[in-house]
Amino acid sequence: MDLIRITDKIDELPQQLQRWGLIPTEGDYKCPTCGNSLKLERFQDRPTKLGGPGIVVEIDESKFGRRKYHKGHRIEGQWVFGGFERGTGRVFMVPVEQRGTNTLLPIIKQWIKPGTTIISDCWKAYDVLHQEGYEHLKVNHSITFKDPETGAHTNSIESSWRAAKSSMTTSGRIKAHVPGNLARYMFLKRCRILQLDPTLEFFRLAGELYNPVAPREDFDEEWSDVGEDEDFIE
């Protein structure tokens, strides 16, 4: 088999990976060096829980989007629910379609350990947290940004919203693009906190998330002409 045929197959690999669903067209995190993508959903399926007894996690919701017709107060976009762990700066941010208890509580349980002290605003969806094994402090943002008695505030998660939004272009705040841009923000923030090289960490996670030796029918069919007994031409 000649080198040209081999090169042709290598050039087709990104398209093949895209057909397999490993490199989606948009809305997922891209490696800062090679540009390949990882699905945000795969990170969300394997969360590293925040908090624990004696640890404080701030939670909040924010809407990512653009003002309609570039004016006024109406914003069209994607609601995102997130949390910030004090002391480490670790965060999670999850796109949501609803902001009720039935939507937010499972995410809280998925991302935050029982016994954690959770600080939030007075959104009614959080009223059940005491019943679910969490310490819960509230701050009434209609009155103050810091509770004068408990000292509770959500300044850190709100600062994280600003940082996440500022990391996105205007088009990046379109609803379809928000999940991938959130993945990028969370990934790079984690690398900064742990002092990891983003490129090396990207490939490490890729190796964990995707099995490179899993049998695939497409692979057998489209690469069947690359025979083991064919020699490379030097």
N, C-alpha and C positions, 0 to 999 in steps of 0.2 A: 504493500500500500504506500503511495507516495505522500510526501509531506504536505502537498496542497490539499489532498483529501482530508488529512488529519486536521489541518488548520481550518478547513471549512466546518468540520464538526465542532471544533472549539468555539468558533464564531457563533454557532447556533445554540450554544449552551445557555446563554441568558434567556433566549426565547423559550427553550425547553423548560427551564426552571420556572419561568412565568406560567407556562401551561400547567405545570404541576402544582402551582399555587405557592411556590416558595419565594418568588419574587413578584409581588403584586404590582400593578401599574401605578397606584397612588395610595396615599393614606397610611403608609407604614414607615418605620424608621429605616433610614439608609445609612450604611457604613460611611464614615467621613472620608475614607480613603478610596474604597473600591466602588462605592455607590450602590452596592447590593442592599436588599431590604429584608427586614424581619417583620413578621406580622405582630402588631401590637397585641392581638388577642392571645398569642402564645405567652407573652410576658404576664398578662393579666390572669392567665390560668395558673401561674406559678408565683403568687405574690409572696414577698418576704414581709411578714407581719410587723407592724410597728407597735410600739408601746409595751405595756406590761405594768405590774404594780409599781407605783411611785414614779411612773413616767407620764408626761403630759403630751397629748396629741390634740392639735387644733383641727377642727373640721369646718368646712364651708362649701357653698356652691357658688359657681360663677358662670356667666354666659359668655362664650367666645363667639364673636361674630362681627358684623359690620353694621353701622347705622344705615337704615334704608335711605337710599338716594343721598347718602353722605351728609345727612342733616337730621335734626330732631333727636328724640330720645328713644325711638323704637329700634331695637337691635334684633336682627335676624341671625340666627346661628345655632350653636350647640351648647346645651347646658352641660357643665362638668362638675362632678363632685370630687372633693379631694381632702387630703389630710397632711399635716406637717408635724413631725416629731421633734419636740424641743430637745436640745442637747446634741443631736446628730445632724439635723437638717434634712433627714430623709423624708421623702414625700410620696404620695400616690395621687393620681388624677385619673378619674374614670368618666368617660362620656355617659350621660344618662338622658333618657327621654322623659322621665317623670321624676318628681322630687318628693314623693310621698314616702311614708314609712315602709311600705311594701317594697319599694325600690332601694332606698338608702340603707335600711337596716342590714340586709344581706351583704351589701358591700362593706359596711362597717365591720361585720363579723368576719368577713373574708380578709380584711386588711389590718384590723386592730385587735390586739390580744385582750382577753378578759382581764379586768382589774385595772386597766388603763384609766387615767383621769382624762376625760374628753372635755374640751372647751368648745362651745359653739355659740351661735346667736340664739335667738328665741324662736326659731323656726319649729313649728309644731311637730314635724316629723321626728324630732329628736327627743320628744317627751318620754319615750319608752326606754331610754338608755339605762336608767337606774334599775329597771326590771331585768335588764339583759346582762348584768354583771359588771357594769362600768360605773366609775365615779363620774358625775356629770356636773359641770359648772356652766353657767350661762352668762352672757353679757347682752344687755338690751341696747342694741345699736340705735334705737330711736331716741335714747336718752344720753348714752355715753359710749365711748369706744373702749373704756376700761372700767370694770365694776369697782366702785370705791371700797366695797367691803371685802371681796375675795381677791381682787387684783386680776380677775380673769379678763383676757382679751384674745382676739384672734388676729393680731397684727402680722404674725409670721406667715400664716397661710394666705392672708390677703396680699402680702408682699410677694409670695410665690406666684399668685395669680398674675401680678403685674410683670414679674420676670418671665413667666411662661408666654404671656401675650406679646411682650416686647421681643421675644425670640422668633416670632412668626411674622411673615410678611402679611400684608392686607389680604392677599388671595389665600394665604395659609390659614386664615380664620374662617374660610368657607366651611360649612358643616362637614362636607365630605373629606376635607383635608385635616380637620382638627385631630382625629385620633392618631394619625401618623406623626403629626407635629408634637403632640403630647408625649408620644413614645420617645421621640428624639430628645425632648427636654428632660424627661425623667432619666433616660439612659445617660446623657452627658452629665447631669447633676450627680448621679450615682458614681460615675467615674471620677468626678472631681472630689467628692467626699472620700472615696476609698483610694484616691491617687492611682487610678488605673489608666493604662493607655487605651483610649477608646477603640482603636483599630483591633488590638489584640483581644480586648474584651468582647468586641463584636463577634469575632470568629470563635471565641470560646463558647459564647452563648449559642451561636449557630450550630456548633457541634453538639450541644446539649439538646437543643430544640428539635433538630432535624436529623433523622437517621440516614446517613449517606449510603448505606448498604441495603436499605429496604428495597425489596423487589418491586419494580414498576413495569407495567405492560408497555407503556410508551417508550421506556428506555430500551427494552428488548427489541421492539419493532423498529425504532428509528436509528438505533446504533448497531443493528444486527450485522451490517456489512463491515464493521471493524473487527476482523477476525484475529484470533490469537496467533495464528500461524503466519500472518502477514508481516513482513519486515518493513522497518522504516528505511527510507533512502537517505543516506547521510550526504 
